[in-house]
Amino acid sequence: MKYKNTPDFNHASQEKIGVLITNLGTPDEPTKPALKRYLKEFLSDPRVVEFPRALWWMVLNCVILQIRPKRSAQAYKTVWTEQGSPLLTITLAQLAALQKEFGPDVSVYAAMRYGNPSLSSVVEKMLADGVRKLLVVPLYPQYCAATTASTFDALAQDFTQRRWLPELRFISHYHDYSPYITACAGAIKEHWRQHGRAERLVLSFHGIPKRYLLKGDPYFCECHKTSRLIAQALGLSEGEYKMTFQSRFGREEWLKPYTDETLKQLAADGTKSVQVFCPGFAADCLETIEEIDVENRQYFIEAGGEKFEYIPALNDAPHHISALAQLIRDNLGGWSCDNSERTLQASLAGKLGAES
């Protein structure tokens, strides 16, 4: 087997601790060709679409990739900034803030599961930089096979092509992690302080097909627990908030209640003001900026609502960075940057080489 060009093992090399934060991904630019590349990579993942491969290949390549890239490119153009994709820009800001938290003792990197910077390219850089102990932090608070497990798959696939592997730790979820819940509640409270409270708070999570839940995926349950803990932190009664699921695709049933239908029904039932927060999104992206704050705002207003407010994702706000930093510290326990053992190994290696 031919392995990737991993730096040769060297007893005297300085050992580094690396932290890799990852998110879903983004196209390189808001154009049809870029969206076609991105969507093909994303929708070809068997973790994302659990469907017979041969039949799905036909549907994806002959139907979806002929229609959706143009439509998606138009949507991305509405959220694109001078700096580029909001998701990538915010993720890099999170990286910078976390690196500032840890200083020289820990090297922080960022990668995307789909698109760029790719996991493989960032792993290559980390190993070249001397990272020998690696903590991977997928920025998905609630575990789902289509997101968290897919990230692990891609990482494992890369490692199968390398001779020399780092020590590895992988955070699979943090849906009920107290600092994360505090950060979510804090973001909502700050919005209330500045804008007042609406009649109803909607906590919207990305949806998945219902059959994934029936096959044993814990995502649905973890979203419920996150919502309950946030509501408790805010002192909300059951009737003051709703948990919903957005971004469904295709004709099959997805997790319910659906965000769009819930907002329409709330307005029809006489609710005049709502505020929407998306706890499962670590960074604002197309699904929050356009789908929630534009598309779903329109649904609510057209159905009779009067005031719709989107509460931004946690992004690189200080309370979020603090929560992530604490999560990382908790999972780095027992690892240090002490190279005394490597110095000893280098010395022994030198003696053995001289004797031979």
C-alpha positions in Angstrom: 0.0 0.0 0.0 1.3 3.5 -0.9 0.8 5.9 2.0 0.4 9.7 1.9 3.5 11.8 2.4 3.4 11.9 6.2 6.5 13.4 7.8 9.0 10.7 8.8 9.1 9.6 12.4 11.8 11.4 14.4 12.5 10.8 18.1 13.8 14.3 18.4 10.8 16.0 16.9 8.8 18.4 19.2 5.4 17.0 20.0 2.5 19.3 19.6 -1.1 19.1 20.7 -3.6 20.0 18.0 -7.3 20.9 18.2 -9.3 20.5 15.0 -12.8 22.2 14.9 -14.9 21.1 11.9 -18.2 22.2 10.4 -20.4 21.0 7.5 -18.9 23.0 4.6 -19.6 25.6 2.0 -19.1 26.1 -1.7 -16.0 28.0 -2.8 -18.2 30.7 -4.4 -21.9 31.3 -5.1 -21.9 30.0 -8.7 -23.6 27.1 -10.4 -20.3 25.1 -11.1 -19.1 25.6 -7.5 -22.5 24.5 -6.1 -22.5 21.5 -8.3 -19.1 20.4 -7.0 -20.1 21.0 -3.4 -23.6 19.3 -3.6 -22.1 16.3 -5.4 -19.6 15.7 -2.6 -22.2 16.4 0.1 -25.1 14.4 -1.3 -22.8 11.5 -2.4 -22.1 10.8 1.3 -24.0 7.6 2.3 -24.2 8.9 5.8 -26.2 11.9 4.5 -28.5 10.1 2.2 -29.2 6.5 3.3 -30.6 5.2 0.0 -29.5 2.3 -2.3 -26.4 3.6 -3.9 -27.1 2.7 -7.6 -30.5 4.2 -7.6 -29.4 7.3 -5.7 -26.5 7.8 -8.1 -29.0 8.0 -10.9 -31.3 10.4 -9.0 -28.4 12.6 -7.9 -26.6 12.9 -11.2 -29.5 12.8 -13.6 -32.0 14.9 -11.7 -30.8 16.8 -8.6 -27.4 18.0 -9.9 -29.1 19.2 -13.1 -31.6 21.4 -11.2 -30.5 22.3 -7.7 -27.0 23.9 -8.2 -28.5 26.9 -10.1 -31.2 27.5 -7.5 -28.7 27.0 -4.6 -26.2 29.4 -6.2 -28.9 32.1 -6.2 -29.6 31.5 -2.5 -25.9 31.7 -1.6 -25.5 35.0 -3.4 -28.0 36.5 -1.0 -25.8 35.6 2.0 -22.3 35.9 0.5 -20.2 38.7 2.0 -17.0 40.5 0.9 -15.1 38.0 3.0 -16.8 35.1 1.4 -19.1 32.4 2.8 -20.5 33.3 6.3 -20.0 29.8 7.6 -16.3 29.8 6.7 -15.7 33.4 7.8 -17.3 32.7 11.2 -15.5 29.4 11.6 -12.1 31.0 11.0 -13.1 33.7 13.6 -13.8 30.9 16.0 -10.4 29.4 15.3 -8.7 32.7 15.9 -10.5 33.3 19.2 -9.8 29.7 20.4 -6.1 30.0 19.5 -6.0 33.2 21.6 -7.5 31.3 24.5 -4.9 28.6 24.4 -1.8 30.4 23.3 1.3 28.5 22.1 0.5 25.3 24.1 -2.2 24.1 21.7 -2.4 24.6 18.0 -6.0 25.1 16.7 -7.1 24.3 13.2 -10.4 24.4 11.2 -11.7 22.2 8.4 -14.9 21.5 6.5 -16.4 18.1 6.0 -17.3 19.1 2.5 -15.6 21.7 0.4 -12.6 23.7 1.5 -10.5 23.7 3.6 -10.8 20.0 3.4 -10.2 17.6 6.3 -7.5 15.8 4.4 -5.5 19.0 3.6 -5.8 20.3 7.2 -4.7 16.9 8.6 -1.7 17.1 6.3 -0.8 20.5 7.6 -1.2 19.5 11.3 1.1 16.5 10.9 3.6 18.6 9.1 3.4 21.1 12.0 4.3 18.3 14.4 0.9 17.6 15.9 1.1 14.2 17.6 -1.9 14.5 19.9 -5.1 15.5 18.2 -8.5 16.4 19.6 -11.3 16.7 17.0 -14.3 18.9 17.8 -17.1 18.6 15.3 -19.2 21.7 15.9 -22.5 19.8 16.1 -23.8 19.9 19.7 -26.3 17.2 19.0 -25.0 13.9 17.6 -26.3 12.7 14.3 -24.9 10.0 12.0 -25.2 12.4 9.0 -23.0 15.0 10.6 -20.8 13.8 13.5 -20.3 10.2 12.3 -19.7 11.4 8.8 -16.8 13.6 10.1 -15.3 10.6 11.8 -15.7 8.5 8.6 -13.7 11.1 6.6 -11.0 11.4 9.2 -10.7 7.6 9.5 -10.6 7.3 5.7 -7.7 9.8 5.6 -5.9 7.9 8.4 -6.1 4.6 6.5 -3.7 6.2 4.0 -1.1 7.3 6.5 1.6 5.2 8.1 2.1 7.4 11.2 -1.0 8.4 13.1 -1.4 10.9 16.0 -3.1 10.0 19.3 -6.7 10.8 18.7 -9.6 12.0 20.8 -13.0 12.8 19.2 -15.9 14.7 20.8 -19.1 13.1 19.5 -21.6 15.5 21.1 -22.1 18.2 23.8 -25.9 18.7 23.6 -26.3 18.9 27.4 -22.9 20.4 28.3 -23.6 23.1 30.9 -21.4 25.9 29.5 -23.0 25.3 26.0 -26.5 25.6 27.5 -25.4 28.7 29.4 -24.1 30.2 26.2 -27.4 29.5 24.4 -29.5 31.0 27.2 -27.1 33.9 27.5 -27.5 34.8 23.8 -31.3 34.7 24.1 -31.2 36.8 27.3 -29.0 39.4 25.7 -31.4 39.6 22.8 -34.3 40.1 25.2 -32.3 42.8 27.0 -31.9 44.7 23.8 -35.2 44.0 22.0 -37.7 42.7 24.6 -39.4 39.3 24.7 -41.7 38.0 22.0 -44.9 36.0 22.8 -43.2 32.8 21.8 -39.6 31.5 21.5 -39.0 28.9 18.7 -35.9 26.7 19.0 -35.3 25.4 15.4 -32.9 22.5 14.7 -31.9 21.1 11.4 -34.1 18.2 10.4 -33.4 14.6 9.4 -35.6 11.9 7.9 -37.8 10.3 10.5 -36.6 6.8 9.5 -33.1 7.7 10.8 -34.7 8.1 14.3 -36.5 4.8 13.9 -33.2 3.2 13.0 -31.7 4.4 16.3 -30.1 7.8 15.7 -30.2 9.8 19.0 -30.4 13.2 17.3 -34.1 13.7 18.0 -33.8 13.0 21.7 -30.7 15.1 22.1 -32.5 18.1 20.4 -35.3 17.7 22.9 -32.9 17.6 25.9 -31.1 20.7 24.6 -34.4 22.6 24.3 -35.6 21.5 27.7 -32.3 22.6 29.4 -32.3 26.0 27.6 -36.0 26.6 28.6 -35.1 25.7 32.2 -32.2 28.1 32.1 -34.5 30.8 30.8 -37.3 30.0 33.2 -39.8 29.3 30.4 -42.9 27.3 30.9 -43.8 24.6 28.3 -46.3 26.9 26.6 -43.7 29.7 26.1 -41.5 27.9 23.7 -41.6 25.5 20.8 -39.0 23.1 19.4 -39.1 22.5 15.7 -37.1 21.1 12.8 -36.2 22.9 9.5 -34.5 22.3 6.2 -36.3 19.2 5.1 -35.6 17.9 1.6 -37.6 15.5 -0.6 -41.0 13.9 -0.1 -40.5 11.5 2.8 -41.5 12.4 6.4 -38.8 14.2 8.5 -38.7 14.9 12.1 -41.6 17.0 13.3 -42.9 19.6 14.1 -41.6 21.4 11.0 -40.4 25.0 11.5 -42.2 26.5 8.6 -45.6 24.9 9.4 -45.3 25.8 13.1 -44.7 29.5 12.3 -47.6 29.6 9.9 -49.8 27.9 12.6 -48.7 30.2 15.4 -49.6 33.2 13.3 -52.9 31.7 12.3 -53.7 31.0 15.9 -53.2 34.7 16.8 -49.6 34.8 17.9 -48.3 38.3 16.9 -44.6 38.1 17.8 -42.0 35.3 17.7 -38.3 35.0 18.2 -36.3 32.1 16.6 -33.0 30.7 17.8 -31.1 27.8 16.3 -29.2 26.0 19.0 -27.8 23.3 16.7 -26.0 25.8 14.5 -22.6 26.8 15.8 -22.3 29.4 13.1 -24.7 31.3 11.0 -25.0 30.0 7.4 -27.5 29.7 4.6 -29.9 27.7 6.7 -30.2 30.4 9.3 -29.6 33.7 7.4 -31.7 32.9 4.4 -34.0 30.0 5.4 -34.9 31.3 8.8 -34.5 35.0 8.7 -35.9 35.5 5.2 -38.0 32.6 4.1 -39.6 31.7 7.4 -40.0 35.3 8.4 -42.1 35.7 5.3 -44.2 32.7 6.2 -45.0 34.1 9.6 -45.8 37.6 8.4 -48.0 36.4 5.5 -49.9 34.1 7.9 -50.9 37.1 10.1 -47.9 37.5 12.4 -46.6 41.0 13.0 -43.1 40.8 14.5 -40.5 38.2 13.7 -36.9 38.3 15.1 -34.1 35.9 14.4 -31.6 35.6 17.3 -28.2 35.1 15.7 -26.3 31.8 16.2 -23.6 31.7 18.9 -20.9 32.3 16.3 -17.6 33.7 17.8 -19.4 35.5 20.7 -17.3 35.5 23.9 -19.7 33.2 25.8 -19.6 30.7 23.0 -15.8 30.7 22.7 -15.6 30.4 26.5 -17.9 27.3 26.3 -15.9 25.7 23.5 -12.6 26.4 25.3 -13.9 24.7 28.4 -15.1 21.8 26.4 -11.7 21.4 24.8 -9.9 21.7 28.2 -12.1 19.1 29.7 -11.2 16.7 26.8 -7.5 17.5 26.8 -7.1 16.1 30.3 -3.9 14.1 30.8 -2.2 15.5 27.6 0.7 17.9 28.0 3.4 19.5 25.8 6.2 18.1 28.0 8.9 16.7 25.6 11.2 15.3 28.3 10.3 11.8 27.3 11.0 12.5 23.6 14.4 13.9 24.6 15.2 10.7 26.4 14.0 8.6 23.5 16.2 10.7 21.1 19.2 10.1 23.4 18.6 6.3 23.5 18.1 6.2 19.8 21.4 8.0 19.3 23.3 5.5 21.6 21.7 2.6 19.8 22.8 4.0 16.5 26.4 4.5 17.7 26.6 1.0 19.0 25.4 -0.5 15.8 
